[in-house]
Amino acid sequence: MNENKTILRNCRGTCITYSKQSQFSRKVLAGFFGVSTFLQNILLPVPAPEDLQKEIENVVAYIESSTPKPIGEHYTIVESFDYTVEDGDNIHSIARDLKKENIWVTPKQIIEWNNLNGPRYYLDPGRIIKINKLSWDKQIVEASWYGPGFQGRPMANTKIFDQNDIVAAHMHLPLNMKVRVTNLENGKSLVIPITDRGNFEKYNRGIDLSKQAAKELGYQGAGVTQVLIEPLHTL
């Protein structure tokens, strides 16, 4: 698999996708490099076709990685490496410890990348597993908010939900990662940790914020709004 391509992973599996924006980018780039080739014929030696193709692919990959994505699990694989399991390791502790090295993955991804079998996903010390370092993509999605009905309940990160805290739920981003959420209706922005999960994607919501976060972003009354999510890859 080409590690420079963007991955879209949802509840029904994994697929390589190129969005309509991506297709548009390719058409624009095709025109750009057509002009570029014409100028090079006049001013510079003509590059080999394979070099020009590689240049186009690199620019397309850059544009796609910079283009906000819709609902789903979107990231680019930066690099892959082997991790040697130590005594006492489990998928949750490995994912947690990797965050200290600015490597943001989820236990679910570790399971999928290594074809681990449940229910406990036991890892023998000394076993070598594959880890991918990821760059999580920006997203433009519809945001909702939750509050009174969930007050006092445990969140996915084991802490207790308080609707007056600045927190958010996301189906795919690693827990405790901070993201910048910008309300595209009014430009208001907040840095919010991802602390919870949810089942809101079936309602075409990409993120669910606490009542207080929605209030500060100015959409508590409306209930929903379009937002830009920028993963910050920090605790």
Legacy VTK file of the C-alpha trace (Angstrom):
# vtk DataFile Version 3.0
C-alpha trace
ASCII
DATASET POLYDATA
POINTS 235 float
0.000 0.000 0.000
1.257 3.453 -0.901
1.863 5.097 2.473
1.469 8.571 0.979
-2.213 7.997 0.256
-4.937 9.038 2.642
-6.780 6.241 4.405
-10.523 6.333 5.061
-11.587 3.722 7.535
-15.145 3.244 8.694
-17.269 0.600 10.419
-17.436 -1.507 7.283
-13.743 -1.784 6.542
-10.826 0.078 5.009
-10.551 1.647 1.594
-8.244 3.967 -0.267
-10.254 6.987 -1.336
-9.779 9.963 -3.587
-12.536 12.533 -2.954
-14.152 14.793 -5.555
-11.886 17.516 -4.192
-8.967 15.211 -4.897
-10.165 14.573 -8.452
-10.539 18.324 -8.978
-7.010 18.841 -7.624
-5.693 16.317 -10.122
-7.383 18.141 -13.020
-5.968 21.479 -11.888
-2.535 19.972 -11.468
-2.723 18.311 -14.856
-3.291 21.730 -16.407
-0.562 23.299 -14.301
2.016 20.724 -15.232
0.970 20.949 -18.866
1.962 24.619 -18.828
5.004 23.732 -16.735
6.130 21.216 -19.347
5.661 23.792 -22.131
7.842 26.321 -20.304
10.447 23.700 -19.568
10.631 22.881 -23.279
11.590 26.513 -23.863
13.752 27.273 -20.838
14.997 24.013 -19.369
15.862 20.448 -20.333
12.733 18.283 -20.447
12.571 15.957 -17.386
12.103 12.244 -17.806
8.404 11.214 -17.797
8.840 9.158 -14.630
10.366 12.169 -12.822
7.496 14.422 -13.865
4.965 11.790 -12.784
6.635 11.529 -9.376
6.572 15.314 -9.024
2.850 15.380 -9.820
2.128 12.589 -7.319
4.056 14.408 -4.588
2.105 17.629 -5.132
-1.221 15.759 -5.260
-0.352 13.979 -2.001
0.484 17.304 -0.360
-2.790 18.904 -1.483
-4.829 15.893 -0.366
-3.170 15.849 3.056
-3.999 19.554 3.454
-7.636 19.274 2.353
-10.157 18.840 5.206
-11.948 15.484 5.115
-15.561 14.534 5.914
-16.838 12.127 8.569
-14.653 9.052 9.048
-11.168 7.969 10.073
-8.682 9.963 8.027
-4.919 9.949 8.395
-1.657 9.702 6.502
0.972 7.129 7.464
4.203 9.004 8.106
6.345 5.959 8.854
6.106 2.382 10.085
8.297 0.662 12.642
8.544 -2.502 14.730
7.753 -2.447 18.430
9.037 -5.185 20.740
6.475 -6.109 23.387
7.763 -5.820 26.954
6.586 -7.639 30.059
3.315 -6.104 31.234
2.478 -4.486 27.897
-1.023 -4.589 26.461
-2.618 -2.791 23.545
-3.948 -0.018 25.775
-0.671 0.621 27.598
1.255 0.594 24.316
-1.095 3.152 22.735
-0.915 5.287 25.897
2.891 5.195 26.122
3.339 5.977 22.430
1.548 9.293 22.969
4.496 10.406 25.097
6.598 10.081 21.940
4.005 12.010 19.923
2.778 8.854 18.190
-1.015 8.924 18.163
-2.659 5.575 17.506
-5.659 3.770 18.977
-5.762 0.274 20.511
-8.192 -0.698 17.732
-5.602 0.218 15.105
-2.895 -1.835 16.834
-5.276 -4.814 16.769
-6.058 -4.369 13.063
-2.481 -3.759 11.926
-1.281 -6.941 13.642
-4.318 -9.232 13.165
-4.578 -9.790 16.910
-7.215 -12.155 18.268
-9.542 -11.341 21.179
-11.043 -11.218 23.588
-8.070 -10.017 25.681
-5.534 -9.565 22.884
-2.727 -10.968 25.021
0.780 -10.077 23.828
3.727 -12.312 24.659
6.842 -10.426 25.825
9.352 -10.321 22.991
6.726 -10.358 20.271
7.312 -7.820 17.515
4.295 -5.843 16.359
3.855 -3.228 13.645
3.146 0.377 14.575
2.361 3.190 12.152
3.126 6.787 13.008
0.161 8.809 11.781
-0.610 12.357 10.820
-4.328 12.818 11.463
-6.119 14.905 8.853
-8.239 18.004 9.288
-11.986 17.532 8.927
-14.996 19.674 8.104
-18.034 18.051 9.713
-21.309 18.824 11.422
-20.978 19.170 15.199
-23.643 18.510 17.817
-23.472 18.707 21.613
-24.454 16.577 24.599
-25.124 17.396 28.236
-27.805 16.668 30.870
-28.623 13.114 29.781
-24.975 12.083 30.175
-24.029 14.137 33.228
-21.985 12.091 35.722
-21.442 9.104 33.440
-17.984 7.644 32.745
-16.445 8.715 29.449
-14.378 6.509 27.146
-11.185 7.753 28.817
-12.616 6.513 32.195
-13.104 10.033 33.616
-16.530 11.339 34.634
-18.410 13.499 32.142
-19.303 17.006 33.266
-21.308 19.021 30.756
-19.670 22.189 32.091
-16.174 21.022 31.107
-14.600 21.699 27.713
-14.487 18.172 26.245
-15.571 16.376 23.079
-16.444 12.955 21.706
-15.079 11.669 18.385
-15.465 8.217 16.893
-11.905 7.779 15.612
-9.341 10.263 16.945
-7.126 8.918 19.758
-8.448 9.641 23.232
-6.950 12.653 25.036
-5.569 14.179 21.843
-6.263 17.915 21.706
-7.950 19.356 18.640
-8.758 22.875 17.567
-12.462 23.165 16.721
-13.583 26.228 14.766
-17.243 27.108 14.233
-17.395 27.951 10.534
-20.573 29.984 11.064
-18.957 32.595 13.315
-15.200 31.928 13.374
-15.082 31.121 17.095
-12.436 28.553 18.028
-11.546 26.334 20.997
-8.834 23.810 21.815
-10.613 20.722 23.139
-9.409 17.262 24.279
-11.069 14.183 22.788
-12.308 12.308 25.849
-15.269 10.232 24.698
-16.796 8.134 21.926
-20.384 7.923 20.717
-22.823 6.688 18.114
-23.528 10.037 16.475
-22.051 9.339 13.025
-25.285 7.602 12.029
-26.890 11.044 12.354
-24.169 12.519 10.100
-22.447 14.230 13.025
-18.652 14.143 13.002
-18.024 15.362 16.549
-20.107 15.789 19.721
-19.060 18.574 22.101
-19.990 19.154 25.711
-22.721 21.699 26.460
-20.150 24.244 27.673
-17.964 23.829 24.592
-20.995 24.332 22.338
-21.933 27.428 24.343
-18.473 28.952 23.946
-18.492 28.196 20.223
-21.863 29.892 19.928
-24.127 27.076 18.734
-25.775 25.741 21.899
-29.111 27.229 20.866
-28.917 26.005 17.274
-27.910 22.512 18.359
-25.636 21.822 15.398
-23.116 23.702 13.271
-20.393 23.122 10.696
-16.912 23.013 12.220
-13.309 22.601 11.180
-11.407 20.035 13.283
-7.619 20.389 13.375
-5.831 17.564 15.245
-2.972 19.054 17.270
-1.206 15.770 18.100
-0.662 16.897 21.701
-1.963 15.971 25.137
LINES 1 236
235 0 1 2 3 4 5 6 7 8 9 10 11 12 13 14 15 16 17 18 19 20 21 22 23 24 25 26 27 28 29 30 31 32 33 34 35 36 37 38 39 40 41 42 43 44 45 46 47 48 49 50 51 52 53 54 55 56 57 58 59 60 61 62 63 64 65 66 67 68 69 70 71 72 73 74 75 76 77 78 79 80 81 82 83 84 85 86 87 88 89 90 91 92 93 94 95 96 97 98 99 100 101 102 103 104 105 106 107 108 109 110 111 112 113 114 115 116 117 118 119 120 121 122 123 124 125 126 127 128 129 130 131 132 133 134 135 136 137 138 139 140 141 142 143 144 145 146 147 148 149 150 151 152 153 154 155 156 157 158 159 160 161 162 163 164 165 166 167 168 169 170 171 172 173 174 175 176 177 178 179 180 181 182 183 184 185 186 187 188 189 190 191 192 193 194 195 196 197 198 199 200 201 202 203 204 205 206 207 208 209 210 211 212 213 214 215 216 217 218 219 220 221 222 223 224 225 226 227 228 229 230 231 232 233 234
